[in-house]
Amino acid sequence: MLFCSCERRPSDALILGKIKNVDCVLLARHGRHHTIMPSNVNYRANIWALKEENCSHVLVTTACGSLREEIQPGDLVIIDQFIDRTTKRHCTLYDGQSCSLSGVCHIPMSEPFCTKTREVLIEIAKKLGLQCHSKGTMITIEGPRFSSRAESLMFRSWGADVINMTTVPEVILAKEAGMSYASIAMATDYDCWKEHEEAVSVDKVLKTLKENANKATSILLTAIPQIGSMEWTDTLHTLKTTVQCSVILPKQ
């Protein structure tokens, strides 16, 4: 088995269990008491810990701000693209230093999220009658501060639909590790671009999350058994092959 120390432990202890007889691993990316700010999350250690538990899929939830009128607070978005505005994070497992994965990995990112897994989430959200947008571009900022109004307006002009602080590098590392990654994003506010609307604040985010957290939970509790009953051999083989073809090994 490959081993990667990734300089430190994952964000919290792994919680192992079953959902409808499907083996699952739960990990709080910010720590279970939300003590780790976005820039300090050890994304590499988190992903590698899941990889070592033989996880095939990474299903995540994330709070986000809406950059579009039609994505209202409380809505869910099954994101399909991202824009990276982070500056301080390790974005590869193949750095030739803290990891034993040698070489440089130029992983393709034209389709960052697993299409097949996203389709499952979208289908279930529709069956549950939830207000869910079937695609969207997430812009990930460094944080922990929120955007200025000028930034928020600029991100809208770039084509971003929602904004958060955690999708990158998580989605990149999961793909390098050969795991299917999909994200359920929950809009909690309108960031600060929208006139005559209260600007984003911690209180507003937490209030909306508390009122709507059951939506993402209900999707996951239905999706996990369905995913567990499906055939994923071809999908996972394609991911593995993509990684293998993306690594340039050092000359001996």
C-alpha positions as CSV (number, residue, x, y, z in Angstrom):
1,M,0.0,0.0,0.0
2,L,1.2,3.5,-0.8
3,F,1.8,5.7,2.2
4,C,1.5,9.5,2.4
5,S,2.2,11.3,5.7
6,C,1.0,14.6,4.2
7,E,2.5,16.5,7.2
8,R,0.0,16.0,10.0
9,R,-3.2,14.1,10.7
10,P,-6.6,14.6,9.1
11,S,-9.0,17.1,10.6
12,D,-10.6,14.8,13.0
13,A,-11.1,11.1,13.9
14,L,-12.7,9.0,11.2
15,I,-16.1,7.7,12.1
16,L,-16.8,4.3,10.6
17,G,-20.2,2.8,10.2
18,K,-22.9,1.6,7.8
19,I,-25.9,3.3,6.1
20,K,-28.3,0.6,4.9
21,N,-25.5,-1.9,5.0
22,V,-23.1,0.2,3.0
23,D,-19.8,0.8,4.7
24,C,-19.2,4.6,5.2
25,V,-16.6,6.9,6.7
26,L,-17.5,10.3,8.1
27,L,-14.9,13.0,8.5
28,A,-15.5,16.6,9.6
29,R,-13.2,18.7,7.4
30,H,-13.1,21.6,9.8
31,G,-13.0,19.4,12.9
32,R,-16.2,18.4,14.6
33,H,-16.3,21.7,16.6
34,H,-15.4,23.8,13.5
35,T,-12.0,24.8,14.9
36,I,-10.0,24.7,11.7
37,M,-10.2,27.6,9.3
38,P,-10.5,26.9,5.6
39,S,-6.8,27.7,4.8
40,N,-5.6,25.4,7.5
41,V,-7.6,22.3,6.7
42,N,-5.2,19.5,5.8
43,Y,-7.0,18.5,2.7
44,R,-4.3,16.1,1.6
45,A,-4.3,14.2,4.9
46,N,-8.1,14.1,4.8
47,I,-8.3,12.7,1.3
48,W,-5.5,10.2,2.0
49,A,-7.2,9.0,5.2
50,L,-10.3,8.2,3.1
51,K,-8.2,6.5,0.5
52,E,-6.6,4.3,3.1
53,E,-10.0,3.2,4.2
54,N,-10.7,2.1,0.6
55,C,-13.4,4.7,0.0
56,S,-14.5,4.7,-3.6
57,H,-16.6,7.9,-3.4
58,V,-16.3,11.2,-1.6
59,L,-19.7,12.8,-1.1
60,V,-19.4,16.3,0.5
61,T,-21.7,19.0,1.7
62,T,-20.7,22.7,1.7
63,A,-22.3,26.0,2.6
64,C,-22.0,28.6,-0.1
65,G,-23.1,32.1,-1.0
66,S,-25.3,32.6,-4.1
67,L,-24.1,34.8,-6.9
68,R,-27.4,34.3,-8.9
69,E,-30.9,35.7,-8.3
70,E,-32.4,32.3,-9.1
71,I,-30.3,30.4,-6.5
72,Q,-32.1,31.4,-3.4
73,P,-31.0,30.9,0.2
74,G,-32.0,27.3,1.2
75,D,-31.6,26.0,-2.4
76,L,-29.2,23.2,-3.2
77,V,-26.7,23.1,-6.1
78,I,-25.0,20.0,-7.4
79,I,-22.0,21.8,-8.7
80,D,-20.2,20.7,-11.9
81,Q,-17.4,23.3,-12.3
82,F,-15.1,25.4,-10.2
83,I,-12.9,28.5,-10.3
84,D,-9.9,28.5,-8.0
85,R,-9.1,31.8,-6.2
86,T,-7.0,30.2,-3.4
87,T,-3.4,31.0,-2.8
88,K,-2.1,29.1,0.2
89,R,-3.0,25.5,-0.3
90,H,-1.3,22.2,-1.3
91,C,-3.2,21.2,-4.5
92,T,-1.5,17.9,-5.3
93,L,-0.5,14.6,-3.6
94,Y,2.4,14.4,-6.1
95,D,4.6,17.1,-4.6
96,G,7.8,15.0,-4.3
97,Q,8.3,16.1,-0.7
98,S,5.8,15.1,2.0
99,C,4.2,12.4,0.0
100,S,5.8,9.2,-1.3
101,L,4.0,9.6,-4.6
102,S,6.8,10.4,-7.0
103,G,6.5,12.4,-10.2
104,V,4.3,15.4,-11.2
105,C,0.6,14.9,-11.8
106,H,-1.0,17.1,-14.5
107,I,-4.5,15.9,-13.7
108,P,-7.2,16.9,-16.2
109,M,-9.9,19.1,-14.8
110,S,-12.3,19.7,-17.6
111,E,-14.8,17.6,-15.7
112,P,-13.8,18.0,-12.0
113,F,-16.9,16.2,-10.5
114,C,-18.0,12.7,-11.2
115,T,-20.9,12.9,-13.7
116,K,-22.4,9.6,-12.7
117,T,-22.5,10.4,-9.0
118,R,-23.9,13.8,-9.7
119,E,-26.7,12.3,-11.7
120,V,-27.6,10.1,-8.7
121,L,-27.8,13.1,-6.4
122,I,-29.8,15.2,-8.8
123,E,-32.3,12.4,-9.4
124,I,-32.8,11.9,-5.7
125,A,-33.2,15.6,-5.0
126,K,-35.9,15.8,-7.6
127,K,-37.7,12.7,-6.2
128,L,-37.6,14.3,-2.7
129,G,-39.1,17.4,-4.1
130,L,-36.2,19.7,-3.1
131,Q,-35.3,22.9,-4.8
132,C,-32.1,21.8,-6.4
133,H,-30.1,23.2,-9.3
134,S,-28.5,20.5,-11.5
135,K,-25.3,22.4,-12.2
136,G,-23.3,25.4,-11.1
137,T,-19.9,26.9,-11.1
138,M,-18.3,27.2,-7.6
139,I,-15.7,29.9,-7.0
140,T,-13.5,29.0,-4.0
141,I,-11.8,31.9,-2.2
142,E,-9.1,31.7,0.4
143,G,-11.1,33.0,3.3
144,P,-11.7,33.2,6.2
145,R,-13.0,36.6,5.3
146,F,-16.0,37.1,3.1
147,S,-15.8,38.9,-0.3
148,S,-15.8,42.6,-0.8
149,R,-18.7,43.9,-2.9
150,A,-16.4,44.6,-5.8
151,E,-15.1,41.0,-5.6
152,S,-18.6,39.6,-5.5
153,L,-19.6,41.6,-8.5
154,M,-16.4,40.5,-10.4
155,F,-17.1,36.8,-9.6
156,R,-20.6,37.2,-11.0
157,S,-19.1,38.7,-14.2
158,W,-16.7,35.7,-14.5
159,G,-19.7,33.3,-14.6
160,A,-19.5,31.9,-11.1
161,D,-22.8,30.8,-9.6
162,V,-21.9,30.1,-6.0
163,I,-19.0,30.9,-3.7
164,N,-17.3,29.0,-0.9
165,M,-13.9,28.3,0.8
166,T,-13.4,24.6,0.6
167,T,-14.1,23.0,-2.8
168,V,-10.5,23.6,-3.9
169,P,-8.2,21.7,-3.4
170,E,-10.6,18.9,-2.1
171,V,-12.0,18.0,-5.6
172,I,-8.5,18.0,-7.2
173,L,-7.0,15.7,-4.5
174,A,-9.9,13.3,-4.7
175,K,-9.4,12.9,-8.4
176,E,-5.7,12.4,-8.0
177,A,-6.5,9.7,-5.4
178,G,-8.9,8.0,-7.9
179,M,-12.1,8.6,-6.0
180,S,-15.4,9.7,-7.4
181,Y,-16.1,13.2,-5.9
182,A,-19.5,15.0,-5.8
183,S,-20.7,18.0,-3.8
184,I,-24.0,19.1,-2.5
185,A,-23.8,22.9,-2.1
186,M,-26.3,24.7,0.1
187,A,-26.9,28.4,-0.6
188,T,-27.1,30.3,2.7
189,D,-27.0,33.9,1.5
190,Y,-26.5,36.2,-1.5
191,D,-22.9,37.0,-0.6
192,C,-22.8,40.9,-0.8
193,W,-23.5,41.7,-4.5
194,K,-27.3,42.0,-4.2
195,E,-28.7,45.4,-3.6
196,H,-31.4,45.8,-0.9
197,E,-30.4,42.4,0.6
198,E,-28.6,41.9,3.9
199,A,-24.9,41.1,3.3
200,V,-23.5,37.8,4.3
201,S,-22.7,37.3,8.0
202,V,-21.9,34.3,10.2
203,D,-25.3,34.6,12.0
204,K,-27.1,34.5,8.7
205,V,-25.1,31.5,7.4
206,L,-25.6,29.5,10.6
207,K,-29.4,30.3,10.7
208,T,-30.0,29.2,7.1
209,L,-27.8,26.1,7.6
210,K,-29.7,25.1,10.7
211,E,-33.1,25.5,9.0
212,N,-32.1,23.5,5.9
213,A,-29.4,21.0,6.9
214,N,-32.0,18.2,6.8
215,K,-32.2,18.6,3.0
216,A,-28.6,17.5,2.3
217,T,-28.9,14.8,4.9
218,S,-32.0,13.3,3.3
219,I,-30.3,13.2,-0.1
220,L,-27.2,11.4,1.3
221,L,-29.3,8.9,3.3
222,T,-31.1,8.0,0.1
223,A,-28.1,8.3,-2.3
224,I,-25.6,6.1,-0.4
225,P,-27.6,2.9,-0.5
226,Q,-28.3,3.5,-4.2
227,I,-24.6,4.2,-5.0
228,G,-23.7,1.1,-3.0
229,S,-26.0,-1.0,-5.2
230,M,-24.7,0.3,-8.5
231,E,-21.8,-0.9,-10.7
232,W,-18.8,1.4,-10.5
233,T,-16.0,-0.7,-12.0
234,D,-15.7,1.2,-15.3
235,T,-16.0,4.6,-13.6
236,L,-13.2,3.9,-11.0
237,H,-11.1,2.2,-13.7
238,T,-11.3,5.3,-15.8
239,L,-10.3,7.5,-12.9
240,K,-7.3,5.3,-12.1
241,T,-6.2,5.3,-15.7
242,T,-6.6,9.0,-16.0
243,V,-4.3,9.5,-13.0
244,Q,-1.7,7.0,-14.3
245,C,-1.6,8.8,-17.7
246,S,-1.3,12.2,-16.0
247,V,1.9,11.4,-14.0
248,I,5.3,12.3,-15.4
249,L,7.9,10.2,-13.5
250,P,11.4,11.5,-12.8
251,K,14.1,10.1,-14.9
252,Q,16.2,7.4,-13.2
